[in-house]
Structures are given as C-alpha cells and as structure tokens.
C-alpha cells in the first residue's frame, strides 16, 4: 500500500511540476546594439564564405576522384581565340 501511495505522490508531483514549468517565462533578451548586429553579420558572412570555399574544394576533390576512377584525363583549358576580321 505504501508503494502505491509513494508512486501516486511522485506522479502527482511530477505532473504539477511539469504543468507549472510550462507557464514559466524567461525575461526577454536585451535589444542588440548596432555594433553587436554588425559583428554578428560579419561573422555570418565569414562563415558563409568559408562554407562556400569548403564546398568548392569538396566538389573539386569529387570531380578529380571521378575522373581518376573513370580514367579521364584532366581537362585542359580552351585555347584563347583571336578575334577575326569583320
């Protein structure tokens, strides 16, 4: 009988705790200054540039691996053509 009462008390306590926690609110975050926004934007731009660079390198490695596996020679750049007379 005691185990049932203890389990019921614990269950009730957990439900009350979860119910009250769902209504708890954190205070709003302070507004960011222009300097903080600029630093954050600069970090985001740097991260985006780094991700683009890493993507380009990964694509180059994948293409080289594909060419190696297929036995395809490296692509040579097209020769520059001279404009003809009109």
N, C-alpha and C positions, 0 to 999 in steps of 0.2 A: 504494500500500500504506500509505503514511504517513497519507493522508487517512482511510482506513478505521480505522486504529488510533486516530487522534485522535478521530474520531467515536464510536468504541466507548468510549474513555476518558471522553469528555464525557457520553455517555449513562449509563454506569455511575455516574459521579459525581453526576449529577442524580438518579438513582434512589436512591442511598444517602442523599443529602441530603433528598429528599422522605420517605424511609422514617424517617429519624431525626427529622425535624421533626414527623411525625405523632405521635410519642410524647412530644414536649416538652410540658410543662405549665407554665402560669403559676401563680404563687403565688395563693392565694385572696385575694379583696378583703377589706380590713378591715371589720369589722362597723360598721354605721352607728349613730350615737347617736340618741337620741330627738329631739334638736334638729334633726339632719340629716333625719330622717324627717319631722318636722313641716314643715320648709321645703320638702321635696320634695312633700309632699301639698298644701301651699298653692300651689305653682307649678302643680301638676297641676290643681287646682280653678280657678285663674285662667285657665289655658289652655282648660279645658273651657267656662268661662263665655264667654270670648272667641270660641271656635268656635261656640257656640250663638248668640251675638249676630250674628256674621257670617252664619250660616246663615239667621237670621230676616230680616236685611236683604236677602240674596240672594233669598229667597223673595218678599219684598215687591216687589223690582225685577222679578222674573219675572212676578208676577201683574199688576203695572202694565203691563208690556210686552205681556202677553197681552190685557189689556183695551183697550189702545191699538190693537193690531192688529185686534181684533175690533170696535172701535167701541163698546164697552160703557162706559156712564157709570160714574163712581165710585160704589161702594156707599155709601149713606147709612145712618148708624146708625138702628136702630129707635127710634121714639118711646117714651119711658117711659110705661107704662100705670099708671093709678091703680087700686089695688085696689077692687073693687066691694063693696057692702054684702052681707052674707050673710043 
